[in-house]
C-alpha cells in the first residue's frame, strides 16, 4: 500500500544513500571525484550540477538527517 509514510521513508532512505557516498572511494571510480566537477569557463554540465547537488546535500542535510532517522526508528518501533 502506498501511503504518505512510505513516500517519506523512501525519501529518507535516498537522502541517507546520498550522504554516505564517499568521493574518493566510490565516486572517483566512475570519474565523479572532486576534480571532475571543476570547470574554468562555460555553463556547468548536468554531471557538474549533480556533483554539486550531492556535495550540497551532504553538507546541509547531515545533522538534520540524524534526527530524522531517530524519529523514523522510534516511529517504526512504536507503530510497527
The first five atom37 places (N, CA, C, CB, O) and aatype in JSON, in Angstrom:
{
  "aatype": [20, 20, 20, 20, 20, 20, 20, 20, 20, 20, 20, 20, 20, 20, 20, 20, 20, 20, 20, 20, 20, 20, 20, 20, 20, 20, 20, 20, 20, 20, 20, 20, 20, 20, 20, 20, 20, 20, 20, 20, 20, 20, 20, 20, 20, 20, 20, 20, 20, 20, 20, 20, 20, 20, 20, 20, 20, 20, 20, 20, 20, 20, 20, 20, 20, 20, 20, 20, 20, 20, 20, 20, 20, 20, 20, 20, 20, 20, 20, 20],
  "atom_mask": [
    [1, 1, 1, 1, 1],
    [1, 1, 1, 1, 1],
    [1, 1, 1, 1, 1],
    [1, 1, 1, 1, 1],
    [1, 1, 1, 1, 1],
    [1, 1, 1, 1, 1],
    [1, 1, 1, 1, 1],
    [1, 1, 1, 1, 1],
    [1, 1, 1, 1, 1],
    [1, 1, 1, 1, 1],
    [1, 1, 1, 1, 1],
    [1, 1, 1, 1, 1],
    [1, 1, 1, 1, 1],
    [1, 1, 1, 1, 1],
    [1, 1, 1, 1, 1],
    [1, 1, 1, 1, 1],
    [1, 1, 1, 1, 1],
    [1, 1, 1, 1, 1],
    [1, 1, 1, 1, 1],
    [1, 1, 1, 1, 1],
    [1, 1, 1, 1, 1],
    [1, 1, 1, 1, 1],
    [1, 1, 1, 1, 1],
    [1, 1, 1, 1, 1],
    [1, 1, 1, 1, 1],
    [1, 1, 1, 1, 1],
    [1, 1, 1, 1, 1],
    [1, 1, 1, 1, 1],
    [1, 1, 1, 1, 1],
    [1, 1, 1, 1, 1],
    [1, 1, 1, 1, 1],
    [1, 1, 1, 1, 1],
    [1, 1, 1, 1, 1],
    [1, 1, 1, 1, 1],
    [1, 1, 1, 1, 1],
    [1, 1, 1, 1, 1],
    [1, 1, 1, 1, 1],
    [1, 1, 1, 1, 1],
    [1, 1, 1, 1, 1],
    [1, 1, 1, 1, 1],
    [1, 1, 1, 1, 1],
    [1, 1, 1, 1, 1],
    [1, 1, 1, 1, 1],
    [1, 1, 1, 1, 1],
    [1, 1, 1, 1, 1],
    [1, 1, 1, 1, 1],
    [1, 1, 1, 1, 1],
    [1, 1, 1, 1, 1],
    [1, 1, 1, 1, 1],
    [1, 1, 1, 1, 1],
    [1, 1, 1, 1, 1],
    [1, 1, 1, 1, 1],
    [1, 1, 1, 1, 1],
    [1, 1, 1, 1, 1],
    [1, 1, 1, 1, 1],
    [1, 1, 1, 1, 1],
    [1, 1, 1, 1, 1],
    [1, 1, 1, 1, 1],
    [1, 1, 1, 1, 1],
    [1, 1, 1, 1, 1],
    [1, 1, 1, 1, 1],
    [1, 1, 1, 1, 1],
    [1, 1, 1, 1, 1],
    [1, 1, 1, 1, 1],
    [1, 1, 1, 1, 1],
    [1, 1, 1, 1, 1],
    [1, 1, 1, 1, 1],
    [1, 1, 1, 1, 1],
    [1, 1, 1, 1, 1],
    [1, 1, 1, 1, 1],
    [1, 1, 1, 1, 1],
    [1, 1, 1, 1, 1],
    [1, 1, 1, 1, 1],
    [1, 1, 1, 1, 1],
    [1, 1, 1, 1, 1],
    [1, 1, 1, 1, 1],
    [1, 1, 1, 1, 1],
    [1, 1, 1, 1, 1],
    [1, 1, 1, 1, 1],
    [1, 1, 1, 1, 1]
  ],
  "atom_positions": [
    [[0.84, -1.17, 0.0], [0.0, 0.0, 0.0], [0.89, 1.24, 0.0], [-0.96, -0.01, 1.21], [1.85, 1.33, 0.77]],
    [[0.57, 2.19, -0.85], [1.36, 3.41, -1.0], [0.73, 4.51, -0.15], [1.45, 3.84, -2.49], [-0.36, 4.99, -0.45]],
    [[1.45, 4.9, 0.9], [0.94, 5.93, 1.8], [1.95, 7.07, 1.87], [0.65, 5.35, 3.21], [3.03, 7.01, 1.28]],
    [[1.58, 8.1, 2.59], [2.47, 9.23, 2.79], [3.71, 8.79, 3.57], [1.74, 10.37, 3.52], [4.81, 9.26, 3.3]],
    [[3.54, 7.89, 4.52], [4.68, 7.42, 5.3], [5.69, 6.69, 4.42], [4.21, 6.49, 6.43], [6.89, 6.89, 4.59]],
    [[5.24, 5.87, 3.48], [6.18, 5.16, 2.6], [6.92, 6.14, 1.7], [5.43, 4.12, 1.75], [8.09, 5.92, 1.39]],
    [[6.27, 7.21, 1.29], [6.93, 8.23, 0.49], [8.0, 8.96, 1.31], [5.9, 9.23, -0.04], [9.1, 9.21, 0.82]],
    [[7.68, 9.29, 2.56], [8.66, 9.94, 3.44], [9.81, 9.0, 3.73], [7.98, 10.39, 4.77], [10.97, 9.41, 3.74]],
    [[9.51, 7.74, 3.98], [10.55, 6.77, 4.27], [11.46, 6.54, 3.07], [9.92, 5.45, 4.71], [12.68, 6.4, 3.23]],
    [[10.9, 6.5, 1.89], [11.71, 6.32, 0.68], [12.62, 7.53, 0.45], [10.81, 6.11, -0.54], [13.78, 7.36, 0.07]],
    [[12.12, 8.72, 0.68], [12.96, 9.91, 0.51], [14.05, 9.95, 1.58], [12.1, 11.18, 0.57], [15.17, 10.39, 1.3]],
    [[13.74, 9.51, 2.78], [14.74, 9.45, 3.85], [15.84, 8.45, 3.5], [14.08, 9.08, 5.19], [17.02, 8.72, 3.74]],
    [[15.48, 7.32, 2.95], [16.47, 6.33, 2.54], [17.34, 6.85, 1.39], [15.79, 5.03, 2.13], [18.54, 6.58, 1.36]],
    [[16.75, 7.57, 0.47], [17.53, 8.15, -0.64], [18.5, 9.22, -0.13], [16.6, 8.76, -1.7], [19.64, 9.29, -0.58]],
    [[18.06, 10.04, 0.81], [18.95, 11.04, 1.4], [20.09, 10.37, 2.16], [18.17, 11.98, 2.34], [21.23, 10.83, 2.11]],
    [[19.79, 9.29, 2.86], [20.84, 8.54, 3.54], [21.86, 8.0, 2.54], [20.23, 7.38, 4.36], [23.06, 8.04, 2.78]],
    [[21.37, 7.49, 1.42], [22.26, 6.95, 0.4], [23.17, 8.03, -0.18], [21.45, 6.3, -0.72], [24.35, 7.78, -0.41]],
    [[22.64, 9.21, -0.41], [23.45, 10.31, -0.95], [24.48, 10.76, 0.07], [22.56, 11.49, -1.37], [25.61, 11.09, -0.29]],
    [[24.11, 10.78, 1.33], [25.01, 11.27, 2.37], [26.18, 10.32, 2.64], [24.25, 11.5, 3.64], [27.22, 10.77, 3.11]],
    [[26.03, 9.05, 2.37], [27.12, 8.13, 2.67], [28.05, 7.9, 1.48], [26.57, 6.81, 3.13], [29.04, 7.18, 1.61]],
    [[27.75, 8.49, 0.33], [28.66, 8.34, -0.81], [29.99, 9.0, -0.5], [28.04, 8.95, -2.09], [30.03, 10.16, -0.09]],
    [[31.05, 8.27, -0.68], [32.39, 8.78, -0.41], [33.05, 9.11, -1.74], [33.24, 7.74, 0.41], [33.12, 8.26, -2.63]],
    [[33.54, 10.34, -1.88], [34.07, 10.78, -3.16], [35.31, 10.01, -3.59], [34.39, 12.24, -3.11], [35.4, 9.59, -4.74]],
    [[36.25, 9.81, -2.69], [37.49, 9.16, -3.08], [37.33, 7.65, -3.27], [38.54, 9.43, -2.04], [37.99, 7.05, -4.11]],
    [[36.46, 7.04, -2.49], [36.31, 5.58, -2.58], [35.33, 5.13, -3.65], [35.87, 5.04, -1.25], [35.59, 4.14, -4.34]],
    [[34.23, 5.83, -3.79], [33.18, 5.34, -4.68], [33.05, 6.19, -5.93], [31.86, 5.31, -3.95], [33.11, 5.67, -7.05]],
    [[32.88, 7.5, -5.77], [32.6, 8.35, -6.92], [33.81, 8.51, -7.84], [32.15, 9.7, -6.45], [33.64, 8.68, -9.05]],
    [[35.02, 8.46, -7.3], [36.22, 8.62, -8.13], [36.4, 7.44, -9.08], [37.46, 8.78, -7.25], [37.01, 7.6, -10.14]],
    [[35.9, 6.29, -8.72], [36.0, 5.12, -9.6], [35.26, 5.34, -10.92], [35.43, 3.88, -8.9], [35.64, 4.79, -11.95]],
    [[34.22, 6.16, -10.87], [33.42, 6.41, -12.06], [33.73, 7.76, -12.7], [31.95, 6.35, -11.7], [33.01, 8.21, -13.59]],
    [[34.81, 8.39, -12.25], [35.18, 9.69, -12.81], [34.36, 10.83, -12.25], [35.05, 9.66, -14.29], [34.25, 11.89, -12.87]],
    [[33.76, 10.64, -11.07], [32.92, 11.66, -10.46], [33.54, 12.18, -9.18], [31.52, 11.1, -10.18], [32.83, 12.59, -8.27]],
    [[34.87, 12.19, -9.11], [35.54, 12.65, -7.91], [35.5, 14.16, -7.77], [36.97, 12.18, -7.9], [34.79, 14.83, -8.51]],
    [[36.26, 14.69, -6.84], [36.26, 16.12, -6.57], [36.79, 16.92, -7.76], [37.1, 16.42, -5.33], [36.29, 18.02, -8.02]],
    [[37.76, 16.4, -8.47], [38.35, 17.13, -9.58], [37.47, 17.11, -10.83], [39.7, 16.55, -9.91], [37.66, 17.93, -11.72]],
    [[36.52, 16.2, -10.91], [35.69, 16.06, -12.11], [34.72, 17.22, -12.27], [34.94, 14.76, -12.08], [34.33, 17.53, -13.4]],
    [[34.32, 17.85, -11.2], [33.3, 18.87, -11.28], [33.82, 20.28, -11.39], [32.43, 18.77, -10.12], [33.06, 21.22, -11.13]],
    [[35.08, 20.47, -11.76], [35.64, 21.82, -11.79], [35.89, 22.24, -13.24], [36.94, 21.89, -10.97], [36.66, 21.61, -13.96]],
    [[35.23, 23.31, -13.63], [35.42, 23.89, -14.95], [35.89, 25.31, -14.8], [34.12, 23.82, -15.78], [35.57, 25.99, -13.81]],
    [[36.64, 25.77, -15.77], [37.13, 27.14, -15.71], [36.15, 28.13, -16.32], [38.45, 27.24, -16.41], [36.06, 29.27, -15.87]],
    [[35.42, 27.71, -17.33], [34.52, 28.63, -18.02], [33.34, 27.85, -18.6], [35.26, 29.4, -19.13], [33.35, 26.62, -18.64]],
    [[32.34, 28.6, -19.04], [31.19, 27.97, -19.67], [30.14, 27.55, -18.65], [31.62, 26.78, -20.47], [30.35, 27.61, -17.44]],
    [[29.02, 27.12, -19.19], [27.92, 26.66, -18.34], [28.24, 25.27, -17.79], [26.58, 26.63, -19.14], [28.8, 24.44, -18.51]],
    [[27.9, 25.02, -16.53], [28.19, 23.7, -15.97], [27.32, 22.63, -16.61], [27.97, 23.7, -14.44], [26.15, 22.86, -16.93]],
    [[27.9, 21.47, -16.8], [27.16, 20.36, -17.4], [26.23, 19.74, -16.36], [28.13, 19.3, -17.96], [26.24, 20.1, -15.19]],
    [[25.42, 18.8, -16.82], [24.49, 18.12, -15.92], [25.26, 17.31, -14.87], [23.54, 17.19, -16.71], [24.84, 17.22, -13.72]],
    [[26.38, 16.73, -15.28], [27.22, 15.97, -14.35], [27.78, 16.88, -13.26], [28.37, 15.27, -15.11], [27.79, 16.51, -12.08]],
    [[28.25, 18.07, -13.65], [28.78, 19.01, -12.67], [27.7, 19.48, -11.7], [29.4, 20.22, -13.38], [27.95, 19.61, -10.51]],
    [[26.51, 19.72, -12.22], [25.42, 20.14, -11.35], [25.0, 19.03, -10.4], [24.22, 20.58, -12.19], [24.68, 19.31, -9.24]],
    [[25.01, 17.79, -10.86], [24.67, 16.66, -9.99], [25.71, 16.48, -8.9], [24.53, 15.37, -10.81], [25.37, 16.2, -7.75]],
    [[26.99, 16.63, -9.25], [28.05, 16.55, -8.24], [27.91, 17.66, -7.2], [29.42, 16.62, -8.9], [28.1, 17.43, -6.01]],
    [[27.58, 18.85, -7.66], [27.38, 19.96, -6.73], [26.17, 19.69, -5.82], [27.17, 21.29, -7.5], [26.21, 20.0, -4.63]],
    [[25.11, 19.12, -6.37], [23.93, 18.78, -5.58], [24.28, 17.74, -4.51], [22.8, 18.25, -6.48], [23.83, 17.85, -3.37]],
    [[25.07, 16.73, -4.87], [25.47, 15.7, -3.9], [26.29, 16.31, -2.78], [26.27, 14.58, -4.6], [26.07, 16.01, -1.61]],
    [[27.24, 17.18, -3.13], [28.07, 17.83, -2.1], [27.22, 18.73, -1.21], [29.2, 18.65, -2.75], [27.44, 18.78, 0.0]],
    [[26.27, 19.43, -1.79], [25.41, 20.32, -1.01], [24.52, 19.54, -0.05], [24.55, 21.17, -1.94], [24.35, 19.93, 1.1]],
    [[23.97, 18.44, -0.53], [23.11, 17.62, 0.34], [23.91, 17.06, 1.5], [22.47, 16.46, -0.47], [23.44, 17.06, 2.64]],
    [[25.14, 16.6, 1.22], [25.97, 16.06, 2.3], [26.31, 17.13, 3.32], [27.24, 15.46, 1.75], [26.37, 16.86, 4.52]],
    [[26.53, 18.35, 2.86], [26.9, 19.43, 3.77], [25.72, 19.89, 4.61], [27.46, 20.61, 2.98], [25.84, 20.04, 5.83]],
    [[24.59, 20.11, 3.99], [23.45, 20.71, 4.66], [22.61, 19.7, 5.44], [22.58, 21.41, 3.66], [22.11, 20.02, 6.52]],
    [[22.45, 18.51, 4.91], [21.48, 17.57, 5.48], [22.06, 16.59, 6.49], [20.84, 16.8, 4.38], [21.34, 15.73, 6.99]],
    [[23.34, 16.7, 6.79], [23.95, 15.7, 7.66], [23.35, 15.69, 9.07], [25.45, 15.94, 7.75], [22.94, 14.63, 9.54]],
    [[23.29, 16.82, 9.73], [22.77, 16.89, 11.1], [21.26, 16.67, 11.16], [23.13, 18.24, 11.73], [20.8, 15.88, 11.99]],
    [[20.45, 17.35, 10.32], [19.01, 17.07, 10.37], [18.66, 15.63, 10.03], [18.28, 17.99, 9.43], [17.67, 15.09, 10.52]],
    [[19.48, 15.01, 9.2], [19.22, 13.62, 8.82], [19.37, 12.67, 10.0], [20.14, 13.21, 7.7], [18.68, 11.66, 10.07]],
    [[20.27, 12.98, 10.91], [20.43, 12.16, 12.12], [19.14, 12.17, 12.93], [21.62, 12.68, 12.98], [18.67, 11.12, 13.36]],
    [[18.58, 13.35, 13.13], [17.34, 13.45, 13.9], [16.16, 12.82, 13.17], [17.04, 14.92, 14.22], [15.3, 12.2, 13.8]],
    [[16.1, 12.97, 11.85], [15.02, 12.34, 11.09], [15.11, 10.83, 11.15], [15.06, 12.81, 9.63], [14.09, 10.14, 11.2]],
    [[16.32, 10.3, 11.14], [16.49, 8.85, 11.27], [16.05, 8.36, 12.64], [17.94, 8.46, 11.02], [15.43, 7.31, 12.76]],
    [[16.37, 9.12, 13.68], [15.93, 8.75, 15.04], [14.42, 8.75, 15.13], [16.53, 9.72, 16.09], [13.83, 7.83, 15.71]],
    [[13.78, 9.76, 14.56], [12.31, 9.83, 14.57], [11.72, 8.65, 13.8], [11.82, 11.17, 13.96], [10.74, 8.05, 14.24]],
    [[12.3, 8.32, 12.65], [11.79, 7.2, 11.86], [11.95, 5.88, 12.59], [12.51, 7.13, 10.51], [11.06, 5.03, 12.54]],
    [[13.07, 5.7, 13.28], [13.28, 4.47, 14.03], [12.29, 4.35, 15.19], [14.72, 4.41, 14.57], [11.71, 3.29, 15.41]],
    [[12.09, 5.44, 15.91], [11.12, 5.42, 17.02], [9.72, 5.16, 16.5], [11.15, 6.74, 17.79], [8.96, 4.39, 17.09]],
    [[9.37, 5.8, 15.4], [8.05, 5.59, 14.79], [7.85, 4.13, 14.38], [7.88, 6.51, 13.57], [6.78, 3.56, 14.59]],
    [[8.88, 3.53, 13.8], [8.79, 2.14, 13.4], [8.7, 1.21, 14.61], [9.99, 1.76, 12.54], [7.97, 0.22, 14.58]],
    [[9.43, 1.53, 15.68], [9.37, 0.69, 16.88], [8.01, 0.75, 17.56], [10.44, 1.11, 17.86], [7.51, -0.26, 18.05]],
    [[7.42, 1.94, 17.58], [6.14, 2.1, 18.27], [4.96, 1.59, 17.45], [5.91, 3.54, 18.63], [4.07, 0.94, 17.99]],
    [[4.96, 1.88, 16.16], [3.79, 1.55, 15.35], [3.99, 0.37, 14.41], [3.41, 2.74, 14.54], [3.03, -0.09, 13.77]],
    [[5.18, -0.13, 14.33], [5.43, -1.33, 13.52], [5.57, -1.14, 12.09], [4.41, -2.25, 13.71], [5.78, -2.11, 11.36]]
  ]
}
